Amino acid sequence: MVHSEILSKFKQILAAASSGLVLCGLMTVWGVSHKALASFKRPGDKLYLTPEECSWFANIPILMGIPGTLLGGILAERFGPRRLQLMMIPLLITTFMLMHTTSWKSVQELVSAKGLLITARVLQSTLASLPNPATCQYPCEIGDSRLRGFLTSLTDAWSSLGFLLCYFLGVFFHWSTLMILLPAVTLLPAFVGLLISPESPLWLARNGKMNKALHSLTALRSSHEVAANELKKIEGSLEGNAQNLSMSHSFQVMKKKKNFVPLILGAVVIFLKELTGNTYIMIFMVDIFKKAGVTIISQWASVIVSLTRVVCGIGGSLLLSRFPRKTLLIYGITLAGIANVTLCTYFFLRDQGEGIGDGSLLPSVALLVYMLGYAPGIGPSSWLLSTEILPSEVRAVGCAINVSTCALTAFALSYTFTYLQNEIETYIQYGVSSVGCLVFGIFVIFVLPETKGKTLQDIELLWKENSKFPWPLIQQSKENQNNSSSV
């Protein structure tokens, strides 16, 4: 029995880690820009890009991610989250190889290397956005109630690992070499791992494939009896209805109140997560270090920050197996709020000429506090909660909406504050994040349900049973009042 439980955990971890490596590979599409752009700024070079073209090259993955992830959510529900990832990996690797060939002199002599590079970049960004929602959905749907929190909450850690690989390998290798190395260490092993892993049993059940769902659950659980009991619960939550795979049906089921409310709540969680300052703290990290008088070699600064995020993110995911999701969220929001208030106060006093100048340790300490709050608290818990609260029939679309919300918010914040850097005072952006932390904390305490210890079917029942009240906490308070009155 012990052996079978260990084996079932291993299979779940293998499947989730394979999907995590896919996400890691997708993030390298974003992260590799910092290395590649340095080589594209040499006038006269076949791959020379103007400043405007460099900006476009760096931001196209974000822009394509907004519509691409929405389409990817629909495709994940059409083909299955595991199968969609398997379909996209070879195509995505091809775009990496295509970009690599633009550095060859023979190719540069035959075709417009610059045109080929831009075309490959557009294709790469598009293909990278499609499986993104599936990488959030798949670990959530294959994990049991004990492992689901840990496996799903690693989303932020896998993303950070993708950037870390780009920054670290970029210290030693040319960008064209990275186009071979990055997919080799992420997408290729992910493809092998997904090949030997089963499809999401929840997706199979949603689409009326109960025998295959049982087979998948049996492969992931400790015994056939455990799998059969879990399948019964899944069938009960689905009410025996098979899923319609058409695009129109996907949008129709979103309108149901039991689906619409958690969809909105999940998107709000991701929006507020970004509003805590994650986006522009990462963007202006080097500037903050410079203003603090900290001398770190520029090429290693990003490595250190990304490594910190990966380690703290994994630590936060491990803590989720012991502590409630909302507790870790509040912990992270509190530290992020303290960090933002500190940065806001520092830059306000500095701009007002209050004798605070370069060399102060305050910004560096604030960054450390923020990272210790965001990486183990806000990042893992936000992605986990926003995925867990989604009902089964809209989880694929919901994950797509969450990822799109993240991309849209990150782009809007980074573009707005980069564009307005010379028009507004620096402290204002950290003041906005301080308010964002306050709003996020109130939202978590009074609106979000706690999901620790509940199966996905138990969570889904929350929305079905609370038809009169949109949020479980309000419903729970109402029930407590009624019980007190009856007593």
C-alpha positions as CSV (number, residue, x, y, z in Angstrom):
1,M,0.0,0.0,0.0
2,V,2.8,2.4,0.9
3,H,4.6,1.5,-2.3
4,S,1.5,2.2,-4.4
5,E,1.0,5.6,-2.7
6,I,4.7,6.6,-3.3
7,L,4.3,5.5,-7.0
8,S,1.1,7.5,-7.4
9,K,2.7,10.6,-6.0
10,F,5.7,10.1,-8.3
11,K,3.4,9.9,-11.3
12,Q,1.5,13.1,-10.3
13,I,4.8,15.0,-9.8
14,L,6.2,13.7,-13.1
15,A,3.1,14.9,-15.0
16,A,3.0,18.2,-13.3
17,A,6.8,18.8,-13.6
18,S,6.6,18.0,-17.3
19,S,3.9,20.6,-17.7
20,G,5.9,23.0,-15.5
21,L,8.9,22.6,-17.9
22,V,6.6,23.5,-20.8
23,L,5.8,26.8,-18.9
24,C,9.4,27.3,-18.2
25,G,10.2,27.0,-21.9
26,L,7.4,29.4,-22.7
27,M,8.9,32.0,-20.4
28,T,12.2,31.8,-22.1
29,V,10.5,33.3,-25.1
30,W,10.1,36.4,-23.0
31,G,13.3,36.3,-21.1
32,V,15.7,35.7,-24.0
33,S,15.0,39.2,-25.3
34,H,17.5,40.8,-22.9
35,K,20.4,38.9,-24.4
36,A,19.3,39.0,-28.1
37,L,18.6,42.7,-28.2
38,A,22.2,43.5,-27.3
39,S,23.3,41.9,-30.5
40,F,20.6,43.6,-32.6
41,K,21.7,47.2,-31.9
42,R,24.9,47.2,-34.0
43,P,24.4,49.5,-37.0
44,G,25.3,47.9,-40.3
45,D,24.7,44.4,-39.0
46,K,22.3,42.2,-41.0
47,L,20.1,41.8,-37.9
48,Y,20.2,45.5,-36.9
49,L,17.0,46.7,-35.3
50,T,16.0,50.3,-34.7
51,P,15.1,51.2,-31.1
52,E,11.4,51.0,-32.0
53,E,11.9,47.6,-33.5
54,C,13.8,46.4,-30.5
55,S,10.9,47.5,-28.2
56,W,8.5,45.7,-30.5
57,F,10.7,42.6,-30.5
58,A,10.8,42.5,-26.7
59,N,7.1,43.2,-26.2
60,I,5.5,41.0,-28.9
61,P,5.2,37.9,-26.6
62,I,3.2,40.0,-24.1
63,L,1.0,41.5,-26.9
64,M,0.4,38.1,-28.5
65,G,-0.2,36.6,-25.1
66,I,-3.4,38.6,-24.6
67,P,-5.5,37.1,-27.4
68,G,-3.4,33.9,-27.8
69,T,-4.1,32.6,-24.3
70,L,-7.8,33.1,-24.7
71,L,-7.7,31.0,-27.8
72,G,-5.4,28.6,-26.0
73,G,-8.0,28.1,-23.3
74,I,-10.6,27.1,-25.9
75,L,-8.1,24.8,-27.6
76,A,-7.2,23.1,-24.3
77,E,-10.9,22.3,-23.8
78,R,-11.2,21.1,-27.3
79,F,-8.1,18.8,-27.5
80,G,-7.2,18.3,-23.8
81,P,-4.6,20.2,-21.8
82,R,-1.9,17.5,-22.1
83,R,-2.5,16.9,-25.8
84,L,-2.4,20.6,-26.6
85,Q,1.0,20.9,-25.0
86,L,2.3,17.9,-26.9
87,M,1.0,19.4,-30.2
88,M,2.6,22.8,-29.6
89,I,6.0,21.7,-28.3
90,P,7.4,20.6,-31.7
91,L,6.1,23.7,-33.5
92,L,7.6,25.9,-30.8
93,I,11.0,24.2,-31.0
94,T,10.9,24.8,-34.8
95,T,10.6,28.6,-34.3
96,F,13.6,28.5,-31.9
97,M,15.6,26.7,-34.6
98,L,14.3,29.2,-37.3
99,M,15.5,32.1,-35.2
100,H,18.9,30.4,-34.7
101,T,19.4,30.1,-38.5
102,T,19.1,33.8,-39.0
103,S,22.6,34.1,-37.4
104,W,24.1,32.0,-40.2
105,K,26.0,33.9,-42.9
106,S,24.7,31.6,-45.6
107,V,21.1,32.4,-44.6
108,Q,21.8,36.1,-44.4
109,E,23.2,36.0,-48.0
110,L,20.1,34.2,-49.3
111,V,17.2,35.9,-47.6
112,S,16.4,39.0,-45.6
113,A,17.7,37.8,-42.2
114,K,15.9,40.6,-40.4
115,G,12.5,39.7,-42.1
116,L,13.0,36.1,-41.2
117,L,13.9,36.9,-37.6
118,I,10.8,39.1,-37.1
119,T,8.6,36.4,-38.8
120,A,10.0,33.7,-36.6
121,R,9.5,35.9,-33.5
122,V,5.8,36.5,-34.3
123,L,5.3,32.8,-34.8
124,Q,7.2,31.9,-31.7
125,S,5.2,34.4,-29.6
126,T,1.9,33.1,-30.9
127,L,2.7,29.5,-30.4
128,A,4.1,30.2,-26.9
129,S,0.8,31.8,-25.8
130,L,-1.5,28.9,-26.9
131,P,-0.4,26.2,-24.4
132,N,0.1,28.7,-21.5
133,P,-3.4,28.2,-19.9
134,A,-3.0,24.4,-20.2
135,T,0.2,24.6,-18.0
136,C,-1.9,26.0,-15.2
137,Q,-4.9,23.7,-15.8
138,Y,-3.2,20.4,-16.1
139,P,-1.4,20.2,-12.7
140,C,-4.6,21.3,-11.0
141,E,-6.6,18.5,-12.6
142,I,-4.2,15.6,-12.2
143,G,-3.3,16.2,-8.5
144,D,-5.1,14.7,-5.6
145,S,-6.3,16.9,-2.7
146,R,-2.9,16.4,-0.9
147,L,-0.6,17.3,-3.8
148,R,-2.8,19.6,-5.8
149,G,-1.9,22.8,-3.9
150,F,1.8,22.2,-4.2
151,L,1.8,21.2,-7.8
152,T,-0.5,24.0,-9.0
153,S,1.2,26.7,-6.9
154,L,4.5,26.2,-8.6
155,T,3.3,28.2,-11.6
156,D,5.3,31.3,-10.5
157,A,8.4,29.3,-9.7
158,W,8.4,27.6,-13.1
159,S,8.0,31.0,-14.8
160,S,10.9,32.5,-12.7
161,L,13.0,29.5,-13.6
162,G,12.5,30.2,-17.3
163,F,13.8,33.7,-16.8
164,L,16.7,32.5,-14.6
165,L,17.8,30.1,-17.4
166,C,17.9,32.9,-19.9
167,Y,19.8,35.2,-17.6
168,F,22.3,32.6,-16.4
169,L,23.0,30.9,-19.7
170,G,23.1,34.4,-21.3
171,V,26.2,35.2,-19.3
172,F,28.2,32.5,-21.1
173,F,26.5,32.0,-24.6
174,H,25.5,34.0,-27.6
175,W,21.8,34.5,-28.2
176,S,21.8,32.2,-31.2
177,T,23.3,29.4,-29.1
178,L,20.5,30.0,-26.5
179,M,18.0,29.3,-29.2
180,I,19.3,25.7,-29.1
181,L,20.0,25.3,-25.4
182,L,16.8,26.7,-24.0
183,P,14.4,24.3,-25.7
184,A,16.8,21.5,-25.2
185,V,16.7,21.8,-21.4
186,T,13.0,22.7,-21.1
187,L,10.7,21.7,-24.0
188,L,12.4,18.4,-25.0
189,P,12.3,16.8,-21.6
190,A,8.8,18.2,-21.1
191,F,7.7,16.4,-24.3
192,V,9.1,13.1,-23.1
193,G,7.5,13.5,-19.7
194,L,4.0,14.3,-21.1
195,L,4.2,11.4,-23.5
196,I,4.3,8.9,-20.7
197,S,1.8,10.8,-18.5
198,P,-2.0,10.4,-18.7
199,E,-4.5,13.0,-19.9
200,S,-6.4,15.1,-17.4
201,P,-9.1,12.8,-15.9
202,L,-11.4,15.7,-15.3
203,W,-11.2,16.8,-18.9
204,L,-11.9,13.2,-20.0
205,A,-14.9,13.1,-17.7
206,R,-16.2,16.5,-18.8
207,N,-16.3,15.1,-22.3
208,G,-18.1,11.9,-21.5
209,K,-15.1,9.6,-21.7
210,M,-15.6,7.9,-18.4
211,N,-13.7,4.7,-19.1
212,K,-10.7,6.7,-20.2
213,A,-11.1,9.0,-17.2
214,L,-11.1,6.0,-14.9
215,H,-8.0,4.6,-16.6
216,S,-6.2,8.0,-16.2
217,L,-7.2,8.2,-12.5
218,T,-6.0,4.7,-11.9
219,A,-2.6,5.6,-13.3
220,L,-2.4,8.6,-11.0
221,R,-3.9,7.2,-7.8
222,S,-2.8,4.5,-5.3
223,S,-5.5,2.0,-6.3
224,H,-8.4,1.2,-8.6
225,E,-10.8,1.7,-5.7
226,V,-9.5,5.2,-4.9
227,A,-9.8,6.1,-8.6
228,A,-13.3,4.7,-8.9
229,N,-14.5,6.6,-5.8
230,E,-13.0,9.9,-7.1
231,L,-14.6,9.3,-10.5
232,K,-18.0,9.0,-8.8
233,K,-17.6,12.4,-7.1
234,I,-16.6,13.9,-10.5
235,E,-19.6,12.4,-12.2
236,G,-21.8,13.8,-9.4
237,S,-20.3,17.3,-9.8
238,L,-20.9,17.1,-13.6
239,E,-24.5,15.9,-13.1
240,G,-24.0,13.4,-15.8
241,N,-23.7,15.9,-18.6
242,A,-21.0,15.6,-21.2
243,Q,-19.3,18.7,-22.3
244,N,-20.0,20.4,-25.7
245,L,-16.7,21.2,-27.3
246,S,-17.8,24.0,-29.5
247,M,-16.5,27.6,-29.1
248,S,-20.0,29.0,-28.7
249,H,-20.8,26.5,-25.9
250,S,-17.6,27.7,-24.1
251,F,-18.9,31.2,-24.0
252,Q,-22.5,30.1,-23.1
253,V,-21.5,28.3,-20.0
254,M,-19.5,31.3,-18.9
255,K,-22.7,33.2,-18.5
256,K,-24.0,30.9,-15.8
257,K,-23.8,32.6,-12.4
258,K,-22.1,29.6,-10.8
259,N,-19.4,29.9,-13.5
260,F,-19.4,33.7,-14.1
261,V,-18.7,34.7,-10.5
262,P,-15.6,32.5,-9.9
263,L,-14.3,33.5,-13.4
264,I,-14.5,37.2,-12.4
265,L,-12.9,36.5,-9.0
266,G,-10.0,34.5,-10.5
267,A,-9.3,37.4,-12.9
268,V,-9.4,39.9,-10.1
269,V,-7.0,37.9,-8.0
270,I,-4.4,38.0,-10.9
271,F,-5.1,41.7,-11.6
272,L,-4.5,42.6,-7.9
273,K,-1.5,40.4,-7.8
274,E,0.2,42.5,-10.5
275,L,-1.0,45.7,-8.8
276,T,1.1,44.9,-5.7
277,G,4.1,46.1,-7.7
278,N,5.5,42.9,-9.2
279,T,5.7,44.3,-12.7
280,Y,7.6,47.5,-12.3
281,I,9.6,46.5,-9.3
282,M,11.1,43.8,-11.6
283,I,11.4,46.3,-14.5
284,F,13.1,49.0,-12.4
285,M,15.1,46.6,-10.3
286,V,18.5,47.7,-11.6
287,D,17.6,51.4,-11.2
288,I,16.6,50.9,-7.6
289,F,19.9,49.1,-6.9
290,K,21.8,52.0,-8.6
291,K,19.9,54.6,-6.5
292,A,20.7,52.6,-3.4
293,G,24.3,52.7,-4.3
294,V,24.6,48.9,-4.5
295,T,27.2,47.9,-7.0
296,I,26.3,44.6,-8.6
297,I,27.6,43.6,-12.0
298,S,24.6,44.2,-14.3
299,Q,24.7,40.8,-16.0
300,W,24.5,39.0,-12.6
301,A,21.9,41.2,-11.0
302,S,19.1,39.6,-12.9
303,V,20.5,36.1,-12.1
304,I,20.5,36.9,-8.3
305,V,17.0,38.3,-8.3
306,S,15.5,35.4,-10.4
307,L,17.3,32.8,-8.3
308,T,15.8,34.3,-5.2
309,R,12.3,34.2,-6.7
310,V,12.7,30.5,-7.7
311,V,13.9,29.4,-4.3
312,C,11.3,31.4,-2.4
313,G,8.6,30.4,-4.8
314,I,9.3,26.7,-4.2
315,G,9.4,27.3,-0.5
316,G,6.0,29.0,-0.7
317,S,4.6,26.1,-2.6
318,L,5.8,23.7,0.1
319,L,4.2,25.9,2.8
320,L,0.9,25.7,1.0
321,S,0.6,22.0,2.1
322,R,0.7,23.2,5.8
323,F,-0.9,26.6,5.8
324,P,-4.2,27.9,4.4
325,R,-4.0,29.6,1.0
326,K,-5.5,32.9,2.4
327,T,-3.0,32.9,5.3
328,L,0.0,32.9,3.0
329,L,-1.6,35.4,0.7
330,I,-2.2,37.8,3.6
331,Y,1.4,37.2,4.8
332,G,2.7,38.1,1.3
333,I,0.5,41.1,0.8
334,T,1.5,42.5,4.2
335,L,5.2,42.3,3.4
336,A,4.6,43.7,-0.1
337,G,2.6,46.6,1.4
338,I,5.4,47.4,3.9
339,A,8.0,47.3,1.0
340,N,5.9,49.6,-1.2
341,V,5.2,52.1,1.6
342,T,8.9,52.1,2.3
343,L,9.8,52.8,-1.3
344,C,7.1,55.4,-1.7
345,T,8.3,57.2,1.5
346,Y,11.9,57.0,0.5
347,F,11.4,58.4,-3.0
348,F,9.0,61.1,-1.8
349,L,11.5,62.4,0.8
350,R,14.3,62.1,-1.7
351,D,12.4,64.1,-4.3
352,Q,11.5,66.7,-1.7
353,G,15.2,67.2,-0.9
354,E,14.9,65.9,2.7
355,G,18.6,64.9,2.9
356,I,18.1,61.4,1.7
357,G,20.4,60.6,-1.2
358,D,22.1,57.8,-3.0
359,G,23.7,55.2,-0.9
360,S,20.8,54.6,1.4
361,L,20.2,50.9,2.2
362,L,16.4,51.5,2.6
363,P,15.5,50.6,-1.1
364,S,17.6,47.5,-1.0
365,V,16.0,46.3,2.3
366,A,12.5,47.1,0.9
367,L,13.3,45.0,-2.2
368,L,14.3,42.1,0.0
369,V,11.1,42.4,2.1
370,Y,9.0,42.6,-1.1
371,M,10.7,39.5,-2.5
372,L,10.2,37.6,0.7
373,G,6.5,38.4,0.6
374,Y,5.8,38.0,-3.1
375,A,7.8,34.9,-4.0
376,P,6.6,32.5,-1.3
377,G,3.2,34.2,-0.6
378,I,1.5,36.2,-3.3
379,G,2.9,34.4,-6.4
380,P,2.1,30.8,-5.5
381,S,-1.1,31.4,-3.6
382,S,-2.6,33.7,-6.3
383,W,-2.1,31.3,-9.1
384,L,-3.3,28.4,-7.0
385,L,-6.5,30.1,-5.7
386,S,-7.4,31.6,-9.1
387,T,-7.3,28.1,-10.6
388,E,-8.8,26.1,-7.8
389,I,-12.0,28.2,-7.5
390,L,-12.8,27.7,-11.2
391,P,-15.6,25.2,-11.9
392,S,-14.6,22.2,-14.1
393,E,-16.5,23.2,-17.2
394,V,-14.9,26.6,-17.4
395,R,-11.5,25.9,-16.0
396,A,-9.7,25.9,-19.3
397,V,-11.3,29.2,-20.4
398,G,-10.8,30.6,-16.9
399,C,-7.1,29.8,-16.9
400,A,-6.9,31.5,-20.2
401,I,-8.6,34.6,-18.9
402,N,-6.3,34.6,-15.9
403,V,-3.1,34.4,-18.0
404,S,-4.5,37.1,-20.4
405,T,-5.3,39.3,-17.4
406,C,-1.8,38.9,-16.2
407,A,-0.3,39.8,-19.6
408,L,-2.6,42.7,-20.1
409,T,-2.1,44.2,-16.7
410,A,1.7,43.7,-16.8
411,F,1.9,45.4,-20.2
412,A,-0.4,48.3,-19.2
413,L,1.6,49.0,-16.0
414,S,5.0,48.6,-17.6
415,Y,4.1,50.7,-20.6
416,T,2.3,53.4,-18.6
417,F,5.0,53.9,-16.0
418,T,7.8,53.6,-18.5
419,Y,6.1,56.2,-20.7
420,L,5.4,58.6,-17.8
421,Q,8.7,58.2,-16.0
422,N,9.6,61.8,-16.9
423,E,6.1,63.2,-16.3
424,I,5.4,61.9,-12.7
425,E,7.3,61.5,-9.5
426,T,8.9,58.1,-8.9
427,Y,7.1,57.7,-5.5
428,I,3.7,57.8,-7.2
429,Q,4.0,54.3,-8.7
430,Y,4.9,52.8,-5.4
431,G,2.0,54.7,-3.8
432,V,-0.3,53.0,-6.3
433,S,1.1,49.6,-5.4
434,S,0.6,50.4,-1.7
435,V,-3.0,51.1,-2.4
436,G,-3.1,47.9,-4.5
437,C,-1.8,45.9,-1.6
438,L,-4.5,47.3,0.7
439,V,-7.3,46.5,-1.8
440,F,-5.9,43.0,-2.4
441,G,-5.8,42.3,1.4
442,I,-9.5,43.4,1.8
443,F,-10.5,41.3,-1.2
444,V,-8.8,38.2,0.2
445,I,-10.2,38.5,3.7
446,F,-13.8,39.3,2.8
447,V,-14.4,37.8,-0.6
448,L,-12.2,34.8,-1.5
449,P,-13.1,31.3,-0.1
450,E,-10.5,29.1,1.5
451,T,-9.8,26.0,-0.6
452,K,-7.2,24.1,1.5
453,G,-8.3,20.6,2.3
454,K,-11.2,20.6,-0.2
455,T,-11.4,18.6,-3.4
456,L,-12.1,20.3,-6.7
457,Q,-15.6,18.9,-6.5
458,D,-16.2,20.3,-3.0
459,I,-15.1,23.8,-4.2
460,E,-17.4,23.6,-7.2
461,L,-20.3,22.8,-4.9
462,L,-19.7,26.1,-3.2
463,W,-20.8,28.0,-6.2
464,K,-23.8,25.7,-6.9
465,E,-25.1,25.9,-3.3
466,N,-24.6,29.6,-2.9
467,S,-26.8,30.7,-5.7
468,K,-28.4,33.6,-3.7
469,F,-25.1,35.1,-2.6
470,P,-22.2,35.6,-5.0
471,W,-19.4,35.0,-2.4
472,P,-19.0,32.0,-0.1
473,L,-18.0,34.2,2.9
474,I,-21.2,36.2,2.7
475,Q,-23.2,33.1,2.4
476,Q,-21.4,31.5,5.3
477,S,-22.0,34.6,7.5
478,K,-25.6,34.5,6.6
479,E,-25.9,30.9,7.5
480,N,-24.2,31.6,10.9
481,Q,-26.6,34.3,11.6
482,N,-29.6,32.0,10.7
483,N,-28.2,29.3,13.0
484,S,-27.7,31.8,15.8
485,S,-31.3,33.0,15.4
486,S,-32.7,29.4,15.4
487,V,-30.7,28.6,18.6
